[in-house]
């Protein structure tokens, strides 16, 4: 487990991470719904796509894989957040 993931686990032991993508973990989000707090891992989509391409996928295949197998996997309130940076 990378240092960032360890820090996240200290903040919120139930926060979920994406196996094999520690280098794409950029931070965490903190949100409230009523009285319920949710701390979630935040990943860079571009970094995830880069990791997938390093594993041999084309950009198009990496995008498709990400959308269906990573971003599309909602597993509750601690599901990671994926950001696409502006600019």
MMTF fields as JSON, N, C-alpha, C and O atoms, coordinates in Angstrom:
{
  "mmtfVersion": "1.0.0",
  "mmtfProducer": "UNKNOWN",
  "numBonds": 347,
  "numAtoms": 348,
  "numGroups": 87,
  "numChains": 1,
  "numModels": 1,
  "chainsPerModel": [1],
  "groupsPerChain": [87],
  "chainIdList": ["A"],
  "bondAtomList": [4, 2, 8, 6, 12, 10, 16, 14, 20, 18, 24, 22, 28, 26, 32, 30, 36, 34, 40, 38, 44, 42, 48, 46, 52, 50, 56, 54, 60, 58, 64, 62, 68, 66, 72, 70, 76, 74, 80, 78, 84, 82, 88, 86, 92, 90, 96, 94, 100, 98, 104, 102, 108, 106, 112, 110, 116, 114, 120, 118, 124, 122, 128, 126, 132, 130, 136, 134, 140, 138, 144, 142, 148, 146, 152, 150, 156, 154, 160, 158, 164, 162, 168, 166, 172, 170, 176, 174, 180, 178, 184, 182, 188, 186, 192, 190, 196, 194, 200, 198, 204, 202, 208, 206, 212, 210, 216, 214, 220, 218, 224, 222, 228, 226, 232, 230, 236, 234, 240, 238, 244, 242, 248, 246, 252, 250, 256, 254, 260, 258, 264, 262, 268, 266, 272, 270, 276, 274, 280, 278, 284, 282, 288, 286, 292, 290, 296, 294, 300, 298, 304, 302, 308, 306, 312, 310, 316, 314, 320, 318, 324, 322, 328, 326, 332, 330, 336, 334, 340, 338, 344, 342],
  "bondOrderList": [1, 1, 1, 1, 1, 1, 1, 1, 1, 1, 1, 1, 1, 1, 1, 1, 1, 1, 1, 1, 1, 1, 1, 1, 1, 1, 1, 1, 1, 1, 1, 1, 1, 1, 1, 1, 1, 1, 1, 1, 1, 1, 1, 1, 1, 1, 1, 1, 1, 1, 1, 1, 1, 1, 1, 1, 1, 1, 1, 1, 1, 1, 1, 1, 1, 1, 1, 1, 1, 1, 1, 1, 1, 1, 1, 1, 1, 1, 1, 1, 1, 1, 1, 1, 1, 1],
  "groupList": [{"groupName": "UNK", "atomNameList": ["N", "CA", "C", "O"], "elementList": ["N", "C", "C", "O"], "formalChargeList": [0, 0, 0, 0], "bondAtomList": [1, 0, 2, 1, 3, 2], "bondOrderList": [1, 1, 2], "singleLetterCode": "X", "chemCompType": "L-PEPTIDE LINKING"}],
  "groupTypeList": [0, 0, 0, 0, 0, 0, 0, 0, 0, 0, 0, 0, 0, 0, 0, 0, 0, 0, 0, 0, 0, 0, 0, 0, 0, 0, 0, 0, 0, 0, 0, 0, 0, 0, 0, 0, 0, 0, 0, 0, 0, 0, 0, 0, 0, 0, 0, 0, 0, 0, 0, 0, 0, 0, 0, 0, 0, 0, 0, 0, 0, 0, 0, 0, 0, 0, 0, 0, 0, 0, 0, 0, 0, 0, 0, 0, 0, 0, 0, 0, 0, 0, 0, 0, 0, 0, 0],
  "groupIdList": [1, 2, 3, 4, 5, 6, 7, 8, 9, 10, 11, 12, 13, 14, 15, 16, 17, 18, 19, 20, 21, 22, 23, 24, 25, 26, 27, 28, 29, 30, 31, 32, 33, 34, 35, 36, 37, 38, 39, 40, 41, 42, 43, 44, 45, 46, 47, 48, 49, 50, 51, 52, 53, 54, 55, 56, 57, 58, 59, 60, 61, 62, 63, 64, 65, 66, 67, 68, 69, 70, 71, 72, 73, 74, 75, 76, 77, 78, 79, 80, 81, 82, 83, 84, 85, 86, 87],
  "secStructList": [7, 7, 2, 2, 2, 2, 2, 2, 2, 2, 2, 7, 6, 6, 7, 7, 7, 7, 6, 6, 7, 4, 4, 4, 3, 3, 3, 3, 3, 3, 3, 3, 3, 6, 6, 3, 3, 3, 3, 3, 3, 3, 3, 3, 2, 2, 2, 2, 2, 2, 2, 2, 2, 2, 6, 6, 7, 7, 2, 2, 2, 2, 2, 2, 2, 0, 0, 0, 0, 0, 0, 6, 7, 7, 7, 1, 6, 6, 7, 7, 3, 3, 3, 7, 7, 7, 7],
  "xCoordList": [0.851, 0.0, 0.9, 1.852, 0.588, 1.389, 1.101, 0.113, 1.97, 1.836, 0.502, -0.128, 0.074, -1.199, -2.366, -3.277, -2.341, -3.411, -3.406, -4.465, -2.223, -2.121, -2.736, -3.467, -2.437, -3.001, -4.532, -5.239, -5.023, -6.47, -7.096, -8.16, -6.444, -6.967, -7.023, -7.898, -6.103, -6.142, -7.341, -8.006, -7.611, -8.751, -10.087, -11.005, -10.174, -11.427, -11.11, -10.851, -11.129, -10.803, -11.691, -11.278, -12.907, -13.81, -13.648, -14.282, -12.809, -12.601, -12.02, -11.095, -12.571, -12.134, -11.08, -11.115, -10.153, -9.125, -9.205, -9.883, -8.503, -8.501, -7.168, -6.118, -7.212, -5.989, -5.176, -5.716, -3.878, -2.973, -2.837, -2.13, -3.505, -3.473, -3.045, -3.519, -2.154, -1.669, -1.072, -1.227, -0.389, 0.248, -0.773, -0.415, -2.023, -3.071, -3.878, -4.733, -3.612, -4.301, -3.759, -2.569, -4.627, -4.171, -4.669, -4.205, -5.59, -6.077, -7.34, -7.603, -8.128, -9.376, -10.405, -10.069, -11.671, -12.769, -13.488, -13.458, -14.118, -14.836, -16.186, -16.253, -17.25, -18.575, -19.558, -19.365, -20.612, -21.648, -22.997, -23.326, -23.766, -25.154, -25.953, -25.988, -26.592, -27.262, -26.221, -25.335, -26.322, -25.367, -24.355, -23.594, -24.341, -23.491, -22.274, -22.426, -21.082, -19.845, -19.284, -19.325, -18.767, -18.183, -16.813, -16.712, -15.776, -14.418, -14.11, -14.219, -13.719, -13.503, -12.16, -11.706, -11.539, -10.297, -10.592, -11.663, -9.635, -9.78, -8.629, -7.458, -8.988, -8.015, -8.042, -9.086, -6.895, -6.78, -7.082, -6.411, -8.08, -8.423, -7.241, -6.912, -6.61, -5.49, -4.357, -3.738, -4.096, -3.045, -3.449, -2.61, -4.717, -5.195, -5.029, -4.547, -5.423, -5.289, -3.833, -3.516, -2.95, -1.51, -1.008, -0.246, -1.431, -1.03, -1.529, -0.792, -2.776, -3.321, -2.56, -2.327, -2.171, -1.404, -0.009, 0.528, 0.574, 1.889, 1.793, 2.783, 0.603, 0.38, 0.077, -0.182, 0.108, -0.05, -1.356, -1.547, -2.261, -3.529, -3.363, -2.538, -4.151, -4.215, -4.995, -5.644, -4.932, -5.681, -7.183, -7.865, -7.68, -9.102, -9.497, -10.525, -8.681, -8.974, -8.89, -9.682, -7.937, -7.794, -9.028, -9.535, -9.509, -10.722, -11.91, -12.651, -12.082, -13.201, -13.096, -14.079, -11.899, -11.68, -11.993, -12.686, -11.486, -11.727, -13.224, -13.723, -13.936, -15.36, -16.181, -17.049, -15.916, -16.742, -16.286, -17.124, -14.983, -14.461, -14.026, -13.912, -13.781, -13.318, -14.362, -14.923, -14.623, -15.573, -16.993, -17.767, -17.333, -18.689, -18.96, -20.042, -17.998, -18.146, -18.506, -17.64, -19.775, -20.229, -20.421, -21.133, -19.773, -19.866, -20.205, -19.741, -21.008, -21.454, -20.854, -20.159, -21.136, -20.76, -19.258, -18.821, -18.464, -17.01, -16.333, -15.113, -17.156, -16.625, -15.696, -16.04, -14.542, -13.635, -14.26, -15.225, -13.684, -14.06, -12.987, -11.801, -13.4, -12.455, -12.58, -13.671, -11.454, -11.487, -10.763, -9.761, -11.311, -10.658, -10.296, -11.165, -9.014, -8.54, -8.842, -8.822, -9.121, -9.356, -8.021, -7.051, -7.997, -6.803, -5.847, -4.8],
  "yCoordList": [-1.174, 0.0, 1.242, 1.328, 2.188, 3.402, 4.338, 4.17, 5.317, 6.262, 7.007, 7.21, 7.412, 8.121, 7.234, 7.692, 5.97, 5.039, 4.761, 4.604, 4.702, 4.502, 5.685, 5.498, 6.895, 8.099, 8.091, 8.408, 7.735, 7.65, 6.632, 6.883, 5.491, 4.448, 4.928, 4.513, 5.79, 6.363, 7.299, 7.305, 8.098, 9.019, 8.291, 8.622, 7.288, 6.552, 5.098, 4.775, 4.22, 2.811, 2.129, 1.142, 2.65, 2.037, 2.585, 2.087, 3.601, 4.17, 3.093, 2.373, 2.999, 1.985, 2.556, 3.737, 1.71, 2.103, 1.18, 0.153, 1.56, 0.771, 0.035, 0.657, -1.284, -2.092, -1.848, -1.834, -1.657, -1.51, -0.096, 0.129, 0.865, 2.232, 3.248, 4.384, 2.83, 3.729, 5.009, 6.078, 4.916, 6.1, 7.107, 8.25, 6.709, 7.612, 8.221, 9.075, 7.79, 8.333, 9.732, 9.9, 10.731, 12.122, 12.796, 13.886, 12.18, 12.796, 12.135, 10.965, 12.917, 12.402, 13.516, 14.699, 13.109, 14.073, 13.888, 12.815, 14.935, 14.926, 15.58, 16.774, 14.819, 15.391, 14.933, 13.919, 15.718, 15.436, 15.329, 16.12, 14.344, 14.207, 14.13, 13.097, 15.243, 15.297, 15.215, 16.066, 14.198, 13.999, 12.908, 12.485, 12.457, 11.348, 11.862, 12.469, 11.631, 12.07, 10.952, 9.78, 11.32, 10.347, 10.84, 11.849, 10.125, 10.397, 9.343, 8.143, 9.811, 8.906, 9.174, 10.316, 8.135, 8.264, 9.016, 8.858, 9.838, 10.582, 10.191, 10.259, 9.782, 9.345, 10.244, 10.782, 10.397, 11.105, 10.133, 9.112, 10.447, 9.597, 9.523, 8.448, 10.657, 10.675, 9.755, 9.064, 9.755, 8.876, 7.409, 6.553, 7.118, 5.74, 5.305, 4.205, 6.155, 5.815, 5.6, 4.705, 6.405, 6.262, 4.904, 4.227, 4.511, 3.211, 2.074, 1.124, 2.167, 1.132, 1.068, -0.017, 2.228, 2.253, 1.666, 1.013, 1.892, 1.302, -0.221, -0.913, -0.742, -2.185, -2.75, -3.945, -1.885, -2.359, -2.036, -2.428, -1.332, -0.979, 0.259, 1.127, 0.329, 1.558, 2.585, 2.228, 3.846, 4.887, 4.569, 4.69, 4.166, 3.843, 2.672, 2.723, 1.622, 0.471, 0.842, 0.357, 1.696, 2.138, 2.926, 2.729, 3.826, 4.601, 3.666, 3.817, 2.717, 1.776, 0.936, 0.758, 0.422, -0.384, 0.44, -0.032, 1.668, 2.533, 2.759, 2.586, 3.142, 3.457, 2.272, 2.442, 1.092, -0.062, -0.814, -1.326, -0.897, -1.736, -0.989, -1.586, 0.305, 1.067, 2.107, 2.035, 3.055, 4.134, 3.597, 4.142, 2.559, 2.023, 1.081, 0.501, 0.927, -0.016, 0.713, 0.946, 1.073, 1.717, 0.65, -0.333, 0.858, -0.128, 0.527, 0.084, 1.571, 2.215, 3.591, 4.126, 4.158, 5.544, 5.78, 6.93, 4.737, 4.896, 4.593, 4.45, 4.498, 4.294, 5.466, 6.617, 5.199, 6.287, 7.289, 6.987, 8.477, 9.561, 9.625, 9.466, 9.855, 9.961, 11.339, 11.758, 12.047, 13.411, 13.504, 12.835, 14.354, 14.737, 16.198, 17.042, 16.491, 17.847, 18.764, 18.339, 20.02, 21.03, 21.561, 21.661, 21.898, 22.553, 21.647, 22.071],
  "zCoordList": [0.0, 0.0, 0.0, 0.775, -0.868, -0.973, 0.199, 0.914, 0.384, 1.487, 1.452, 2.491, 0.255, 0.129, 0.552, 1.241, 0.143, 0.501, 2.004, 2.611, 2.6, 4.041, 4.788, 5.76, 4.331, 4.944, 4.82, 5.777, 3.661, 3.442, 4.388, 4.953, 4.563, 5.459, 6.904, 7.665, 7.28, 8.625, 8.78, 9.816, 7.727, 7.756, 7.739, 8.488, 6.864, 6.676, 6.332, 5.173, 7.338, 7.092, 6.04, 5.431, 5.826, 4.853, 3.434, 2.504, 3.264, 1.927, 1.012, 1.387, -0.174, -1.134, -2.076, -2.423, -2.479, -3.437, -4.648, -4.618, -5.712, -6.946, -7.022, -7.182, -6.907, -6.925, -8.189, -9.295, -8.011, -9.138, -9.67, -10.652, -9.036, -9.543, -8.474, -8.465, -7.581, -6.528, -7.096, -6.505, -8.237, -8.832, -9.356, -9.639, -9.488, -9.972, -8.833, -9.068, -7.597, -6.426, -6.158, -5.888, -6.232, -6.09, -4.813, -4.48, -4.1, -2.874, -2.38, -2.657, -1.63, -1.096, -1.059, -0.989, -1.107, -1.029, 0.303, 0.905, 0.732, 1.997, 1.75, 1.455, 1.866, 1.614, 2.685, 3.356, 2.814, 3.797, 3.107, 2.223, 3.521, 3.114, 4.407, 5.077, 4.741, 6.038, 7.138, 7.225, 7.977, 9.069, 8.739, 9.609, 7.508, 7.088, 6.323, 5.262, 6.84, 6.214, 5.343, 5.719, 4.185, 3.27, 2.802, 2.103, 3.19, 2.71, 1.657, 1.911, 0.46, -0.668, -1.336, -1.393, -1.83, -2.592, -3.887, -4.473, -4.331, -5.584, -6.51, -6.136, -7.718, -8.719, -9.948, -10.316, -10.571, -11.837, -12.972, -13.114, -13.769, -14.911, -15.876, -16.378, -16.133, -17.075, -16.609, -17.418, -15.313, -14.786, -14.887, -15.167, -14.664, -14.831, -16.278, -16.545, -17.207, -18.633, -19.001, -19.785, -18.447, -18.714, -18.208, -18.899, -17.013, -16.46, -17.344, -17.61, -17.801, -18.679, -19.998, -20.53, -20.529, -21.771, -21.564, -22.459, -20.402, -20.097, -20.056, -20.292, -19.756, -19.714, -21.102, -21.242, -22.141, -23.499, -24.195, -25.346, -23.532, -24.174, -25.042, -24.757, -26.094, -26.883, -26.056, -25.073, -26.45, -25.734, -25.754, -24.736, -26.908, -27.054, -26.151, -25.476, -26.143, -25.282, -23.806, -22.999, -23.449, -22.064, -21.619, -20.514, -22.494, -22.187, -21.958, -20.986, -22.846, -22.745, -21.473, -20.754, -21.204, -20.006, -18.764, -17.862, -18.715, -17.567, -17.352, -16.24, -18.401, -18.282, -17.776, -16.92, -18.291, -17.952, -16.712, -15.97, -16.464, -15.392, -14.147, -13.076, -14.267, -13.107, -12.713, -11.62, -13.576, -13.259, -13.084, -12.298, -13.791, -13.75, -12.586, -12.497, -11.704, -10.593, -9.304, -8.461, -9.147, -7.914, -6.845, -7.051, -5.696, -4.617, -3.276, -2.225, -3.324, -2.099, -1.882, -2.745, -0.708, -0.441, -0.382, -0.426, -0.284, -0.239, -1.583, -1.66, -2.643, -3.993, -4.349, -4.079, -4.94, -5.309, -6.281, -6.984, -6.297, -7.209, -8.288, -7.999, -9.521, -10.646, -11.266, -11.651, -11.362, -11.882, -13.217, -13.467, -14.047, -15.3, -15.13, -14.908, -15.236, -15.009, -16.186, -17.341, -15.881, -16.905, -17.402, -16.651, -18.683, -19.231, -19.758, -20.248]
}
